[in-house]
């Protein structure tokens, strides 16, 4: 009997047993992977932007509402644009820093043919505007909706979801993720990242009921390593995946890093239900690990958005480097934890002439024809004091969201 045959008979390592061992090993490896690696690995396909067009209707509706001078306590401009559709068909639009007050017809004080506001116009840290089911903006909630937690601190609203008041409850509420920031010195002119919170708004009257801290970052000494979650959220299966990022404030950090947490669907307001991806597994505690970003040519702005197209996750962000002031690019992955592929070829949405930057691309509910609605904020490039404020007050169009309609496809 040949030696190899004798060895197989004595040890029991024939073909059937070898195949069994392979199958067991594969099952172990699959068990170690996130759920969506198993779900998407066989059918996930690359995605890129096939075509896009300006959504002049939606952009124009915010211009109409902002220019309406019949009230002086409503929204006239803001950034940090997010939205959530309510059960009755209305849409709640959430904004960070917001101008209220009066808008004046052109010409402005320097003779330009644009609508303008006075430099004394009220500025609040957050606001919410209600849109009717027909798509007409109707009212601004009393602002700020989310009060400052302490002196020199403020809250910026980000992603939002309609959820049961408690698991299994028939009553629904709105959960709004909040970024808490603390005033800081240069380069932290937009505030130091402080904490992620979740606010609860009642339905249908949208009354603030309470705010819960989800992740306090005050103990992280380096502000550039503090992670705020909620720039975007994606529902998949039994989970809501909540993405977050760090702030690339210093010149040595040209791009930020992306992170992801997950929460059982319907439990955003329960801090103990949150799990964070630590690089190898989901953990209730521990330091989150970045899923995208190399600090150079790959990474995200501190505000980005993720959508799910079939089994493929697509992330939109401003491009790295100087192109990031004008260009939107994308990454794709088969799982929220990555690996993320890209960036894909970017595109430059319309911008006003002059020193104007685009930022904070955000996805909104798909249009009736299946196309994706993407907003982007615009602001004067010089954001370090009086010059920027003068420019966005003397021309109100420089501080309002603009919208695109786009379609995704395989490359």
N, C-alpha and C positions, 0 to 999 in steps of 0.2 A: 504494500500500500504506500503511495507517495506520502512524503512527510507532510505536505500541506493538507492532504485529505485527512490523514490521521489527526492532525491538529484540529481541523474543523469538527471531526466527530467527537474528540475528547473534550474540546472546550465549548462546543455548542454554538460556534460562531459561523453558522451557515448563512446563506443569502437572506433567508427569511428573518433571522434574528438581527442581522445587520440593518435590514430595511426597517425593522421595528425600532432599533436604537436611533436611526436617523429621524424617524417620525416623532419619537419622544423628544429628541433634542430640538427639533423644529418647534414643537409645541411649547417647550420651555422658553425658547427665544421669543416666540410670539407673545407669550404671557408677560414677558418683561417689557414689551413695547406698549406705548400709549394706545388706547382703544382705537383712535382714528388712524394709526399706522396700519392696523389690521383692516380697518374699514376701507381706507382709501388706497392702500398700496397697490391693489390690482387694477383699479379703474381710474385712479387720479391721472389727469393729463395736464400738460403745460397750458397756461393761459396767458394771453397778452391782450392789449386793447386793439381791437380790430378797426374801430372807427369812433369818432366822437364829434359832437356838435355843441355849440353854445345853447343852453336852455334859456332863451330870451324871455319866455313867458314867466318862469319862476323868478329869474333875476329882476324882471320888470315889476313883479308883484311886491317884492321887498322895496323897490324904489318908490312905487306908488304909496305904500303904507308909510314908509319913512318920511316922505315929503308931505304927507297929509298934515295940515296945520290946524285941524279942528280941535286937537288936544295938545297939551303941553307936558303931559306926564307919561307919554308913551315912547316906544322905541323909535329912534331915528338912525341908528347905526350900531354895529357891534361885531365882534368876532367870536371864535370858538364855536362855530355853528354845529349843533347837533339836533336831532329830531326823534320823536317817537309818536307813532299813531295810536290814538286812544280808542277804546272799545266802541264809542259812538261815531267813529269816523273822523273826528277832528284830529289835527296834528299839533303837537306841542313842540315849538321850536325853542331851543335853549341856547343862550349866549353867555359869554364871559363879559369882559369889560364892555359897557353899553352906554351910549349917549341917549339921554332923554331931552325934553325941552322943545324949543321952537326951531323949525327949519324955514329959512327965508328964501324967497324967489330970487333968481339972478337979476342983475349982476351982483357978484360978491364985493366986499370992500375994496379989492384991488382991481375991479373992473372986469373980472373974468365972467364969462357967461355960464355960471354953474350955481346950483343951489348951495346954500351955506348955513352954518350955525355960528352963533356967537361963542367966543372962547370961554364965556362963563356958563355954557350949557352944562347941566348936571351930568356927571359921570358916575355910574354905579358899577359894582364889581360883577353883577350877574343879572340876567333878566330872562323872561319867558314870554313868548308871543303865541297866541292861539290862532290857528287857521281852521276855517270851516271845512266840512267835508267836500265842498265844491272847490276848494283851493283858494279862498279869499282870506287874507289876514284880517282879523276882526278886533283883537284887543291885546293889550299888554297887561300881564299880572302886576300887582303892586310890587315895585322893585326897590331894593333887591329882594329876590325870592328867598335866598338863602343868606341869613345874616352873618356878619363877620363873627368868627368864634372868639376873637380877642383883639385888643388893639394891635395895629400893624400886621394883622392877619386877615385873609379873605378867602372866599370860596369861589372856584370856577366850576360850573357844571359841565359834565362830559356825557358819556353814554347813558341811556335810560331804557328801561324796560317796563311793560305792564306785567304785573305778577299777582298771584293770589295773596291776599293779606297774610295768610299763613298756609302752610302746606295742606292741600285738600279743601281750603275754603272757597266758597263760591264768590265771595266779595273780592274785588280787585282794587289794587292801588298802583301808583307809579313809583318805581324806584329810580332815583337819579344818583349816579355816581358823581362825587365831588372831589376836586383837587383843592386841598388846603395849602396855601402858600404864605410865607412870612416875608415882610419887607427886608431887603438886603442891600448890600453895597455892590458896586461893580465887581465882577461882571454879572451879578444876579439882579439886574435891573427889573426883571419881571417877577422877582420874588424867589425865595428859597423853597424848594419842595419840602413839604412838611408832613402831610398825611393823605391817605385815601379814605373817604367817608361815603356813606350811602344815606340819602335823604328819602323820606316817604311822603308822597303827596296823595291826598284823598281823591277819590273819584265820585261824582263827575266834577266837583267844584275846585279841584286842584289846590287844596289848602295844605300848607306844610304841617305835618304831624310830628316829625322828629328827625334827628340826624344821628347816625351811629358811626363810630370810627371802625374801619376795617383793618387798616394797616398804618400804624404810626411809624414814621421814619426819623423822628427826632433823635434817636440814639445812634443813627448813622452819621459819623463825624464829617465825612466828605460829602457836601451837598451834591456833587456830581455822581455819587453812587446811590443816591436816594431814588427809589422807584415809586412812581405814582401810577396806579392802575385805573383803567376806565376810558382811555382815549377811544376805544372801540370795543364792541362785544359781539360775539357770534354764537348763535344757538345751533347745536348739533347733537342729535340724539337726546340723551338725558341731561346734557350739560350745557351751561352757558360758559363760553371761553371769554375771559376778560383780558385784554391786552394792555400793557403799560410800557413805560419807557423812562429813561433817564434824560436829563437835560444836558445838551452839549453847549454849555455857555462859554467855555474858554476856547481860545484859538487853537489850543493843542488837541481839542476834541471836536473835529469837524463834523462828526456824525454821532448820533445817539444810538443806544442799544434798545432792542425790543425784548419784552418779557411777556409771559402769559401765566394766568391763573385760571382755575376752573371752579365752578360752583354748580351744585345740582340745580336744575332749572326751577325757578320759583323761589330761590333762597338767597338772593343777592344781599338782603338785609340781615343775614345771620353770619357774623364774622367767623364763627367756628366751623361753618360749612365750606369756607374757602380753602382751596389747595393750590400750592404754587409749584411750578415746574423747577426743579433744582438741578437740572442737567441730566438726570438719569431716572427720576421718578417724581410722582406727585406727592408733595409733603405739606402737612398742615402748618408746620413751623420750619424755620430754616431760611437761608438766604436764597432768593430766587436767582436762577441762572439765565443769562441772556440766550435767546433763541435766534437772534439776528443782530449783526453789527460787528465790524472789525476795527472801528475807530478811524477808518480811512475812507475807502471807496465803497464800502457796503455798510448800510445802516439806515436809520430812520430819523426823521425829525421827531421832536418830543411829542408831537401830535400827528397821528397817522390813522388809517382806517383799514379794516379787514372785512372782506365779504366771502361768501361761500358760493361757488359756481359748480353745481353738481357735487362731486366729492373733492374738488380742488379749492384750497384757500388762496385768496388773492389779496395782497397787501399793497395799498397805495400810499405813497409818501412823496415828499419833495426830494428831488435828487440830491446826491452828495455834492459838496463843493460849491463853487459859485453858481452852477446851474440850478442849485436848490432854490434860488431866489425867483426862478421863472418856470421851472420844469417839473412836471409830475412824472414819476416812474413807478414801477411795480415789481413785486416779487411774487412767486407762487410756491406752494407746498402741498403735500398730501396730508399733513397733520398740522395742528396749531403749534406743535413743538418743533416743526421743521423736519428735515433740513429745508431751508428756504433757498429757492433758486432765483438768480437774477443778479443785478436788476435788468429788467427788460428795457427795450428802447423807449425813451421818455417822449412826452409831448408837452408843448407850451400853450396853456390856455390864454385867452385874451386878457390883456392887462392895459390899464390906462397908460398914457405916455408919461414920461418923467421917472423919478426915483421911486418906483412902486414895486413892492415885493408880493409874491403869492406865498401862502402857507396854509397849514391845517386842511389838507384834503379830507373830506368826510363823505361817506356813502350814505344815501337815504333810500327810502323804500323805492323799489323798482317801478318804473313807469308801466302803463297798461300794455305797451308793446314788448315788455320784457327787457328793455334797455335800463341800465343802471343810472341813477341820478347821483352825481358827485358835485359837492360844493367845494369852493375854496375861498379863503379869506384874503383880502387885500389891505395893504397898509403902506404908509410912506416908509421908505427904506431907512431914513434916519430916525431911529426910535429912542434917542437918548435925550429927550427934553423938549424944549419949547418949539423948535423947528418942526418936529413931527406933529405936535398938537396943532400948530397953526395951519399946517397943510391939510389935516383931516377935518378941521373945522371950516376952513374956507372952501372946501370941496367935499360935500357929504358923500359922494360916490366912492371916495377913497377908503371908506371904512364900513363896507357892506358886503355880504356874501354874494358871490357869483356862482352860477350853476352850469354844469355840463350834462349832456346825455351821451352815454357811451355804451358800446357793446363789446363783450369779451368773446374771444375765440381762440382756437389752437393756433400757435405760431405758423 
